[in-house]
Amino acid sequence: MNCHFQRSEQEKTKSVDYAMPADYCQMFNDHVDDLYTLSLLLTADHGKAGKCFVAGLEDCLQGNPVFREWAQSWARRTVIKNAIRMILPSPLRVETETATGSHGHLFSELDTPAAAIAGLQPFDRFVYVLSVLERYSDRECSILLHCTVGEVVDARIRALRRFARVGGRIGSAETVLTQVAEQLKQVYGEAS
């Protein structure tokens, strides 16, 4: 009976399917638009977004094993954590310049959801992207951003009020992400 239990445990161990480096490479390749868009919305800067994307891939390749079915959400989380390390959003810090990124015209001259999101203060931008677009709970946001749940709620309210004042250009999460990805393709298609 004990031997049967051991064999069963061994079979369970073998049946656990972890994401391998090749899986992450394929995932980052297949979802480059989504992951880069997430990086860009968080950092509001093309240069930093690229670095954040690459650092997310490197962290996935070098990190602890993750179940294959969790790999995509883990990849998004590593991109988010790298953006947080890069930007250091804080409810206590107020930026004096608007975010225009290395391709300032992308944000400053266009009337788009990306421009509206990039124009938010860094902490409000992170809270908006994480809680509204990525659908993280207030508690998860507060843990990631090292702040209180109340600060998360206040930041989301500020962001939504700002969008209401500028005409409500922000749509659903899916619409925003699709529009930003299309906008990036147009900008980079024209630059080629």
C-alpha positions, 0 to 999 in steps of 0.5 A: 500500500505504501508503494502505491502511494509513492508511485502515485506521488511520483506520477503527480510530480511528473504530471506537473507541467511547468513553463519552460524558457522556450514557452516564455520566448514564444509567449512574449513573441506571440503577445508582443503587442499586448505586453509592450502596450502594457509596458508603454501605458505604465511607463508612458515612455517608449524607451522605458517601455522597451526596457521594461518588456525585455526585463520582463522576459529576462525575469521570466526566463531566470525566475522560479518555475511557474505552472504553464497555465499561469505563465501568461499572467506571470509574464504580465505581472513581471512586466508590471513589476519591472515598470514599478521598479523603473518608475517608482510610482508613489502617492506622495510624489507629484510630477511637474512634467507631463509624460510624453516619452521618447516619442512625445508626439505620440502622446502630446499631439494625439487625442487618444486613450494612450495620451489621456492615460499618459497624461496622468500622474505616475501613481494615478496612471499605475492605479488606473492601468492595474485596477481598471485595465488589468482588473487587479483588486484594490488589495493587489494594487496596494501590495504591488504599489506599497500603499494603502487601499485607500490611496488606490481608491483615491487615485482611481477616482482622480483618474476617472474624474480627469477622464470625465473632465476631458470628455470621457475618451476612455472606453472599456479596457479591451477598447483602450488596449486595442486602440493603443496597439493600433496606434503604435502600429500606425506610428511605427508603420509611418516611421518605416 
